[in-house]
């Protein structure tokens, strides 16, 4: 169990910060929120920055959810990072770029990837969601 790799609250899991250059009132981006107490999330928001929406460390961020689905041209979500103007133009029955790809504005989601692994105290990722300052303190071999 390695919290920093497996748990969204510790900057792991399957998540990408979605701040895209936006910063809080002190000029901090999502990168600075890792290791901050979760109670700081939202305290320094401003007009273009909402930590709980943008930052994985605060329960926001984004994860592509298309899995193996491809658009009508055979592209997966990675295509849309380079070509965001294509978002929605090549959707088909099993692929919706706007609904599945972070580059197209998919709503925030982070997925913990610890599965059944637990830390040395028997806790999973949900423990770290309430206190991310504990991230890494109880890592173990599983």
trRosetta pair geometry for C-beta under 8 A, 3 or more apart (Angstrom, degrees):
i j d omega theta_ij theta_ji phi_ij phi_ji
1 6 6.6 -74 -156 22 66 155
1 114 6.4 32 -132 -142 92 112
1 117 4.5 169 -86 153 89 111
1 118 6.0 -72 -67 101 151 20
1 119 4.7 -138 111 -87 147 54
1 120 7.6 -155 57 -30 126 59
1 138 7.8 -15 100 115 126 79
1 139 5.8 -156 99 -145 76 58
1 140 5.3 32 41 49 96 77
1 141 7.8 28 17 61 65 23
1 142 5.5 17 -26 81 81 71
2 5 4.4 34 97 25 112 112
2 6 5.9 127 72 -8 62 102
2 12 7.5 141 111 -84 83 162
2 136 7.8 15 -163 -108 67 69
2 139 5.1 35 -111 -140 54 123
3 6 6.2 -76 -126 51 24 93
3 7 4.8 -25 -162 21 71 125
3 10 4.3 111 145 -27 94 172
3 12 6.7 176 147 13 42 135
3 119 6.7 6 -57 -82 103 126
3 125 7.3 147 -135 -108 78 71
3 128 5.5 143 -154 -75 125 157
3 134 7.9 -136 -140 111 175 75
3 135 4.6 -159 118 -150 135 73
3 136 5.5 -121 52 -54 117 47
3 138 7.5 72 -35 60 127 76
3 139 6.0 -114 0 -78 87 92
4 7 7.5 -26 -68 45 14 88
4 10 4.8 -111 -95 142 45 117
4 11 5.9 -5 -153 65 74 100
4 12 5.2 124 149 -45 31 115
4 135 5.9 95 -70 168 76 115
4 136 5.7 23 -34 -70 108 101
4 139 8.0 -30 7 -79 88 134
5 12 4.4 106 159 -127 9 138
5 113 7.7 -71 136 71 74 114
6 10 7.7 29 62 54 60 126
6 12 5.0 28 29 117 21 145
6 13 6.5 43 160 -68 31 60
6 112 6.3 41 154 -172 74 81
6 113 5.2 -123 -143 73 66 73
6 114 3.9 80 165 -72 131 80
6 117 6.7 -92 -138 73 165 129
6 125 6.2 -131 123 -75 94 115
7 10 4.4 63 78 18 104 107
7 12 5.2 64 46 57 44 108
7 13 5.8 -15 169 -43 12 101
7 112 5.4 1 -119 -127 53 104
7 114 6.3 14 -65 -37 78 121
7 125 3.7 174 -113 -129 100 101
7 128 4.8 59 151 64 159 143
7 129 7.4 -133 -177 -51 114 75
7 135 7.1 -149 71 -119 129 102
8 11 7.8 77 -174 -45 31 8
8 12 6.7 -96 -70 75 26 56
8 13 3.7 -25 -66 19 70 154
8 15 5.2 92 -127 -28 94 148
8 56 5.4 -126 -168 -177 82 92
8 57 8.0 -166 151 -88 67 26
8 59 7.0 78 125 -112 127 43
8 61 7.2 -161 -159 42 108 138
8 110 3.6 105 -125 135 138 136
8 111 7.2 129 -59 52 120 15
8 112 5.5 -91 -10 -72 92 73
8 125 6.9 73 20 179 74 133
8 129 7.3 29 71 -91 95 97
9 38 7.2 -30 -151 -83 113 120
9 57 6.6 67 -161 -150 42 48
9 59 7.2 6 -89 -69 81 69
9 125 6.7 149 20 -178 105 87
9 128 4.4 169 79 122 127 92
9 129 4.3 -158 -55 -93 144 51
9 132 4.6 -143 158 -88 97 103
9 135 7.1 -160 111 -75 86 117
10 34 7.4 61 -176 -150 39 96
10 57 7.7 50 -113 -116 7 79
10 125 7.8 -118 5 -137 107 88
10 128 5.3 -29 -43 165 104 148
10 132 5.9 177 -84 -146 58 92
10 135 3.6 149 -120 -129 110 131
10 136 7.1 146 -154 -33 134 79
11 34 4.5 19 -63 -118 128 127
11 56 6.1 100 -122 98 44 123
11 57 5.9 -2 -71 -77 76 93
11 135 7.6 73 15 -169 92 163
12 15 7.8 93 119 30 24 106
12 112 7.8 58 98 -134 94 63
12 113 7.1 -108 143 37 103 102
13 56 7.0 -175 60 -168 113 122
13 63 7.7 -82 135 -73 96 138
13 110 5.0 70 111 170 141 99
13 111 5.6 173 -179 82 105 43
13 112 4.8 -65 -104 -101 116 37
13 113 5.4 155 -129 -4 51 87
13 125 7.3 84 -71 -141 113 153
14 63 4.5 74 126 -133 91 136
14 110 6.7 164 75 -160 56 58
14 111 4.4 -4 47 56 107 99
14 113 5.9 94 -27 -50 90 118
15 56 3.8 118 132 -115 140 126
15 61 4.1 50 -177 118 107 146
15 62 6.9 117 -158 59 63 28
15 63 5.3 -61 -93 -61 45 100
15 109 7.7 -144 -107 106 85 47
15 110 3.6 2 -85 -121 125 102
15 111 7.3 175 -54 26 82 55
16 56 7.3 144 60 -52 6 123
16 61 5.9 158 71 -177 34 99
16 62 5.0 -38 63 70 89 83
16 63 6.6 141 7 -85 82 48
16 64 8.0 34 4 -21 128 79
16 102 5.5 36 62 -151 130 173
17 29 7.5 87 148 154 148 98
17 30 3.7 174 -149 87 137 156
17 31 7.0 -103 -7 -55 170 62
17 54 6.3 38 -173 156 78 79
17 55 5.6 1 -129 -119 99 54
17 56 5.5 -92 -74 -6 70 94
17 61 5.2 -62 -96 -113 37 96
17 62 7.8 25 135 21 6 82
18 30 7.8 91 39 -43 44 155
18 53 7.3 -81 75 135 122 73
18 54 4.8 -131 74 -142 79 64
18 55 7.8 -122 37 -54 71 31
18 60 6.7 -100 34 142 112 105
18 61 5.6 154 -9 -141 92 36
18 62 4.4 86 -67 -15 119 113
18 102 6.5 -135 -100 -162 104 107
18 108 6.1 -127 13 -93 146 93
19 22 4.7 -130 -175 55 81 86
19 23 7.3 69 176 -73 131 43
19 29 5.2 157 104 -161 158 88
19 30 4.5 -169 -19 -19 132 108
19 49 6.6 21 -139 -126 103 94
19 54 4.2 78 -76 172 71 134
19 55 6.6 26 -49 -69 110 77
20 54 8.0 -118 12 -141 74 117
21 29 7.6 -60 -139 -110 17 124
22 29 7.3 122 82 -122 48 81
22 48 4.5 -144 -136 134 115 98
22 49 4.4 174 147 -81 109 86
22 54 6.6 -120 70 -108 123 163
23 26 7.7 -110 158 76 107 49
23 27 4.8 10 151 -153 149 35
23 28 5.8 141 -162 62 95 27
23 29 5.2 -63 -100 -71 82 64
23 46 8.0 15 101 36 58 123
23 48 7.8 31 42 88 47 105
23 49 5.7 -68 103 -67 16 152
24 27 7.2 -55 65 16 63 15
24 28 4.9 -11 37 57 108 87
24 29 8.0 -172 -1 -80 80 22
24 44 4.0 58 168 121 136 105
24 45 6.1 -72 -128 -94 94 27
24 46 6.0 135 -159 -1 46 97
24 49 4.9 -132 -81 110 51 147
24 51 6.8 7 -78 -58 122 103
25 44 4.9 -127 30 -173 97 84
25 45 7.5 35 -23 85 96 15
25 46 4.8 132 -68 -54 77 118
26 44 5.8 -35 2 -168 101 143
28 31 7.9 -137 -177 63 78 70
28 32 3.9 -85 -161 54 111 149
28 33 7.2 120 145 -49 121 76
28 44 7.0 44 44 108 118 147
29 32 6.2 114 57 4 54 95
30 33 5.4 -53 -160 21 49 118
30 51 7.3 147 -105 -135 76 72
30 54 5.6 -134 -69 126 121 100
30 55 3.7 179 -130 -107 103 93
30 56 6.9 81 175 18 131 72
30 57 6.7 157 -175 20 85 105
30 58 7.9 -116 -135 9 91 106
30 61 7.4 115 -159 -85 154 92
31 34 6.8 -39 -172 6 41 107
32 36 7.1 50 136 -37 71 124
33 36 5.0 -70 -153 26 52 125
33 40 7.1 -167 -135 97 85 116
33 41 6.7 70 -155 -90 129 84
33 51 6.0 148 -100 -149 152 117
33 55 4.8 28 53 -175 155 154
33 57 4.1 171 115 72 102 138
33 58 5.9 -48 166 -36 149 101
34 57 4.8 -143 -83 -84 55 141
34 132 7.5 -121 -155 157 50 136
35 57 7.8 -49 7 -144 43 143
35 132 6.8 -129 -96 127 19 106
35 133 6.7 69 -164 -109 55 61
35 135 7.2 -104 -92 45 63 126
36 40 4.4 -74 158 51 123 144
36 41 7.4 140 100 -50 120 72
36 57 7.0 86 42 142 93 138
36 132 7.4 28 69 79 47 125
36 133 8.0 -68 135 -72 13 88
37 40 5.3 110 68 -11 75 96
37 131 7.6 -29 -138 -140 77 63
37 132 7.2 162 -132 51 29 89
37 133 5.8 -16 -88 -38 69 118
38 41 5.5 -28 -171 4 55 119
38 57 8.0 -153 -102 152 72 78
38 58 6.8 139 -144 -122 74 63
38 129 7.3 67 -92 168 153 47
38 130 6.8 -112 22 -166 154 24
38 131 6.9 -105 1 -96 114 28
38 132 5.6 118 -54 4 91 104
39 43 7.3 45 140 -41 65 127
40 43 5.2 -78 -157 23 48 127
40 44 7.0 -2 178 0 87 105
40 51 7.7 -88 119 148 74 175
41 51 4.4 -151 -153 114 72 131
41 52 5.5 98 159 -68 114 78
41 55 7.0 -144 -126 69 106 128
41 57 7.4 -165 -84 110 117 83
41 58 3.5 147 -130 -128 134 117
41 59 7.3 81 176 17 165 95
42 45 5.5 -21 -151 -23 45 120
42 50 7.4 14 -108 -163 72 69
42 51 5.5 -120 -52 49 46 111
42 52 5.5 14 -65 -26 103 110
42 58 7.3 148 -31 -162 78 139
44 51 7.3 68 60 -36 79 129
45 49 5.7 -158 -145 100 63 77
45 50 5.1 32 -137 -110 129 52
45 51 6.0 -117 -76 -3 93 86
46 49 5.3 39 46 42 79 97
49 54 6.5 -63 -153 12 67 152
50 53 4.1 39 95 21 112 116
50 54 6.0 131 71 -8 62 97
50 60 7.5 130 110 -73 85 165
51 54 6.3 -71 -127 51 24 93
51 55 4.8 -24 -164 20 68 128
51 57 8.0 -52 -177 77 102 90
51 58 4.4 94 146 -13 94 171
51 60 7.0 171 145 15 42 132
52 55 7.4 -31 -72 46 14 89
52 58 4.9 -108 -94 139 46 119
52 59 5.8 -6 -151 65 75 102
52 60 5.2 122 152 -42 34 116
53 60 4.6 99 152 -127 10 146
53 108 5.6 -170 -166 -23 54 144
54 58 7.8 37 65 52 62 123
54 60 5.2 48 41 110 20 143
54 61 6.9 46 156 -75 33 46
54 108 7.3 -117 -79 -88 19 133
55 58 4.3 61 81 20 108 104
55 59 7.9 44 88 39 73 44
55 60 5.2 67 49 56 44 106
55 61 6.0 -13 158 -55 16 87
56 59 7.8 93 -169 -34 31 6
56 60 6.7 -97 -71 77 28 54
56 61 3.5 26 -70 -41 74 153
56 110 5.2 117 -137 -94 87 144
57 132 6.2 82 -164 -151 89 171
59 108 7.9 82 127 138 61 133
59 110 7.0 -141 -158 28 37 126
59 129 7.0 68 -84 -151 101 104
60 108 4.1 -50 -162 -158 72 158
60 110 7.5 86 115 -22 15 114
61 108 5.6 99 59 -150 32 100
61 109 7.6 -83 89 66 73 27
61 110 5.1 53 68 -66 118 111
62 102 3.7 120 132 -118 136 112
62 106 5.7 118 -153 77 114 99
62 107 7.8 171 -112 113 91 24
62 108 5.5 -90 -75 -117 65 54
62 109 6.6 46 -138 39 43 65
62 110 7.9 -21 -16 -68 5 71
63 102 7.0 75 -19 -58 2 118
63 109 5.2 -86 36 92 96 89
63 110 5.9 125 -26 -110 119 40
63 111 5.6 -92 55 4 173 97
64 76 7.9 74 165 158 146 98
64 77 4.1 -173 -141 65 137 169
64 100 6.4 44 -167 154 71 75
64 101 5.5 8 -124 -121 97 54
64 102 5.5 -84 -65 -8 74 93
64 106 7.2 135 -110 18 46 159
65 99 7.8 -72 66 136 119 70
65 100 4.9 -120 68 -143 81 73
65 106 6.7 169 12 -164 104 152
65 109 6.8 24 -57 69 123 148
66 69 4.5 -116 -176 59 86 99
66 70 7.8 96 164 -71 129 31
66 76 5.9 167 99 -159 142 83
66 77 5.0 172 12 -38 135 107
66 95 6.3 33 -139 -128 114 88
66 100 4.0 85 -67 159 83 135
66 101 6.3 9 -31 -66 122 81
68 76 7.9 -69 -154 -106 29 123
69 76 7.4 122 85 -122 53 81
69 94 4.7 -144 -132 131 116 100
69 95 4.5 171 151 -82 114 88
69 100 6.9 -74 71 -158 131 169
70 73 8.0 -119 159 74 99 47
70 74 5.2 -2 164 -148 139 35
70 75 6.2 138 -161 62 87 26
70 76 5.6 -63 -105 -72 73 67
70 95 6.1 -72 99 -65 21 150
71 74 7.1 -50 67 21 66 16
71 75 4.9 -10 37 58 110 85
71 76 7.7 -179 -3 -86 83 21
71 79 7.4 -95 19 53 129 145
71 90 4.0 68 160 114 128 107
71 91 6.3 -67 -135 -92 95 29
71 92 6.3 135 -163 1 48 98
71 95 4.7 -143 -89 119 53 149
71 97 6.5 10 -86 -58 127 103
72 90 4.5 -137 40 -175 96 83
72 91 7.0 25 -18 81 104 15
72 92 4.4 133 -68 -52 85 116
72 95 7.5 -154 -31 62 60 127
73 79 8.0 156 83 -163 118 172
73 90 4.9 -42 -3 -157 102 150
75 78 7.7 -131 -177 63 89 70
75 79 3.6 -7 -174 -18 132 156
75 80 7.6 126 138 -36 129 76
75 90 6.9 63 39 95 114 149
76 79 6.5 136 63 -4 43 96
77 80 5.7 -55 -166 28 54 113
77 81 7.7 62 145 -28 73 90
77 97 7.3 147 -112 -134 71 74
77 100 6.3 -128 -80 121 116 94
77 101 3.7 176 -133 -113 102 103
77 102 7.0 71 175 21 133 73
77 103 6.6 152 178 18 87 108
77 104 8.0 -115 -141 2 90 106
78 81 6.0 -39 -164 13 47 114
78 82 7.8 28 151 0 66 100
79 82 6.6 -74 -171 45 39 99
79 83 6.0 -30 158 40 77 112
79 86 7.0 -53 132 76 107 148
80 83 6.0 -80 -124 71 36 71
80 84 5.8 70 176 -99 78 51
80 86 6.1 -129 -109 71 77 102
80 87 5.7 77 -145 -79 124 82
80 97 5.6 147 -81 -157 149 119
80 101 4.8 73 49 147 150 153
80 103 3.9 161 115 83 99 132
80 104 5.4 -42 172 -44 150 98
81 84 7.3 10 -138 -60 16 86
81 103 4.5 -132 -79 -88 54 142
83 86 4.4 32 130 0 110 119
84 87 5.7 -5 -174 -25 59 113
84 103 5.4 -134 -97 161 92 100
84 104 6.6 172 -146 -88 80 60
85 89 8.0 20 132 -15 63 137
86 89 5.0 -97 -163 38 59 121
86 90 6.3 -6 175 2 105 110
86 97 7.2 -157 115 -119 80 173
87 97 4.6 -158 -145 120 63 131
87 98 5.7 91 171 -69 106 79
87 101 7.1 -144 -118 72 97 125
87 103 7.1 -155 -78 111 115 85
87 104 3.6 152 -130 -122 126 109
87 105 7.4 70 -168 14 159 96
88 91 5.9 -21 -150 -24 44 117
88 96 7.7 14 -107 -165 66 69
88 97 5.5 -119 -50 56 43 113
88 98 5.2 20 -69 -29 100 112
88 104 7.0 146 -32 -158 80 135
89 97 7.9 -3 27 18 58 147
90 95 7.8 -18 114 105 78 127
90 97 7.2 70 58 -33 77 128
91 95 5.7 -157 -144 101 60 76
91 96 5.0 31 -134 -111 125 54
91 97 6.0 -117 -74 1 91 85
91 98 7.9 -40 -71 13 133 87
92 95 5.3 37 45 42 79 97
95 100 6.7 -85 -155 27 63 152
96 99 3.7 24 103 34 123 114
96 100 5.5 124 72 -8 68 101
97 100 6.4 -75 -125 51 19 90
97 101 4.9 -29 -162 22 65 127
97 103 8.0 -51 -178 76 100 91
97 104 4.5 122 145 -43 90 167
98 101 7.4 -33 -71 45 14 87
98 104 4.7 -115 -96 141 47 122
98 105 6.1 -10 -148 63 78 97
98 106 7.1 157 167 -75 38 63
99 106 6.4 65 172 -114 20 89
100 104 7.8 33 62 51 57 127
100 106 6.1 -68 111 -93 7 133
101 104 4.4 65 79 15 101 108
101 106 5.7 168 70 -32 26 119
102 105 7.8 93 -174 -34 34 10
102 106 5.2 -68 -84 38 41 110
106 109 7.3 -59 137 15 110 107
112 124 7.6 89 150 159 152 102
112 125 3.9 -169 -139 57 146 170
112 126 7.9 -81 -33 -49 167 61
114 117 4.6 -118 -177 61 83 96
114 118 7.7 90 163 -74 128 35
114 124 5.6 164 99 -157 147 91
114 125 5.0 178 5 -34 136 108
117 124 7.3 121 88 -119 54 87
117 142 5.1 -173 -137 127 97 92
118 121 7.9 -115 159 73 101 51
118 122 5.2 4 159 -151 141 35
118 123 6.2 136 -162 61 92 22
118 124 5.5 -66 -107 -70 74 71
118 142 7.2 18 48 83 58 125
119 122 7.3 -54 68 15 64 15
119 123 5.2 -15 40 62 107 80
119 124 7.5 175 -3 -88 83 25
119 127 7.5 -94 22 53 129 144
119 138 4.0 72 157 115 130 106
119 139 6.3 -67 -134 -92 98 27
119 140 6.0 130 -162 6 51 100
120 138 4.6 -138 41 -175 93 85
120 139 7.3 23 -15 82 103 17
120 140 4.3 129 -64 -50 87 126
121 127 7.8 137 79 -139 122 173
121 138 5.0 -40 -6 -157 101 152
123 126 7.5 -123 -176 64 89 75
123 127 3.7 19 174 -27 133 152
123 128 7.8 132 132 -29 122 76
123 138 7.0 57 45 94 110 151
124 127 6.4 136 65 0 41 95
125 128 5.6 -59 -159 38 51 109
125 129 6.6 61 146 -32 75 98
126 129 5.5 -44 -153 20 40 120
126 130 7.5 31 155 -12 63 98
127 130 6.5 -69 -171 34 34 102
127 131 7.2 -40 158 43 68 93
127 134 7.2 -70 136 86 101 142
128 131 6.7 -90 -140 71 37 59
128 132 5.6 63 174 -102 83 56
128 134 6.1 -136 -112 74 75 98
128 135 5.5 75 -146 -83 126 79
129 132 7.4 19 -119 -61 19 85
131 134 4.9 51 113 -1 105 113
132 135 5.3 2 -172 -30 65 115
134 137 5.0 -79 -170 24 67 128
134 138 7.1 3 165 0 103 105
136 139 5.6 -20 -149 -25 47 117
